[in-house]
Amino acid sequence: MSYKLFIPGPIEVSPAIFAAMSKPMVGHRSKDFVALYQGLQPDLQALFYTRDPVYISTSSSWGVMEGSLRNVVAKGVLNCMNGAFSDKWNDVSKRCGKEAGALQFEWGQPVDPAAVRKELATGKYDAITLIHNETSTGTMSDLAALMAVVREFPDVVSIVDCVSSFSVVPIKKDELGIDVLLTGSQKALALPPGLSLFAVSEKARQRAAKIPARGYYFDFLEFHANHEKGMTPSTPCISLINGLRAKVDEIKKEGAENRYARHAKTNALVHAWMTKHGFKLLPDPAYASKSLSCIANTRNVDLEALNKALKARFACVIDGGYGKLKGKTFRISNMGDETEATIAQLLGNLDILLSEVPKS
Ligand SMILES: *Cc1c(COP(=O)(O)O)cnc(C)c1O
């Protein structure tokens, strides 16, 4: 049975992207691959608003999230935590044997810049991890305010996850002074899972050069040396890179600004629907994500029954809450190719089901 995903990743992949991905293989050390890789560079740099190289990793985002720690943390890392993914990053820092500080906020709260300043001022840290858009709670922190604080500490290398906000809102890497900015394929880029993209500053590379035991697969210096030749360190998932080429062409055709505006409109539609039904967002609306809505289940709807009916009758799936928020919230993604029409259709289906599904 095929159905359409409105969960916050992976999301629906269009037939055009699958078609692009089915191109014949080329050798990953061939001129054809180099042309593909180098052709993508200027377009990826434009989307990251950077002059730094944008590397392509065959891994999900966690590969680069873990790899970044191994590349840049010498003294200690401050993990800013306000949801499942950012909390996990603290766990991963410890698993990598790093000194890791936990700056914890309640789920649904944004990361507070003043608290970050206070922690960094202790001098214990030479790196920081930040998640721009905490997907588990639909909370978008104020990245500009946070990076203004981080820039007060020139020895600190910043690692920023924009996995579920990349191409939804502009994230100006160089202007904000972000050292490592990373994203993954299966969120707003609407590609299948398996690829991550990450742009790395010279400062982060210089730090990496001084750190032993960076490993191989995610070594920034290996990525850079291969990048100079238009290649990746190991055999990449070439099919996904062909998909990325097609997606980037679509984004250029639509225009990045139009893409941001489209996401803002579809996100607002979900918010209006939610209000109409007497629901509320989990986060403060001032920090609401633009790529998904994390809605508190204030009406005590049986979310499992709702989703089951949605799938059976309308071949759509939403998310019933992540981790400890399961059943207490539900999440609707408006990432990727969704339009006002497709989101309105989903919301119309939910209207019908809400009048029928019992409370839990
Ligand atoms: C989905 C997601 C991740 C993890 O991505 P994987 O592809 O599972 O590695 C990390 N951070 C955020 C904010 C995410 O939304």
The ligand as a Gaussian input file, in Angstrom:
#p B3LYP/6-31G(d) Opt

LIG

0 1
 C       15.814000      14.213000      11.429000
 C       16.733000      15.020000      12.256000
 C       18.004000      14.569000      12.639000
 C       18.503000      13.180000      12.402000
 O       18.554000      12.820000      11.129000
 P       18.946000      11.327000      10.682000
 O       18.716000      11.465000       9.239000
 O       18.019000      10.360000      11.345000
 O       20.350000      11.108000      11.061000
 C       18.809000      15.423000      13.345000
 N       18.411000      16.644000      13.694000
 C       17.206000      17.104000      13.372000
 C       16.820000      18.471000      13.801000
 C       16.330000      16.309000      12.649000
 O       15.116000      16.784000      12.319000

